[in-house]
Amino acid sequence: MLIEFDWDQWNIQKNESKHGVSKLESESLFFDKDFVLYPDIQHSTPQESRYIAYAKAYTHRVLMCAFTIRSKKLE
């Protein structure tokens, strides 16, 4: 399965400065075989479902990532 990521430049900079997490490290958690996914009911709307994932990045740090799927891209 091909996974594409579509990032907002502001989010890339925020994640790096506020959390010390690079774009590459964030994306790597989607390839962890122990990836855990939950629906983000609080932030979802009838028009757009949001999700929260917990997984280990390539750096071996466990990360939490909130995202949505649009046009088959993770954003």
Secondary structure, 3 states (H helix, E strand, C coil): CCCEECCCHHHHHHHHHHHCCCHHHHHHHHHCCCCEEEECCCCCCCCCCEEEEEEECCCCCEEEEEEEEECCEEC
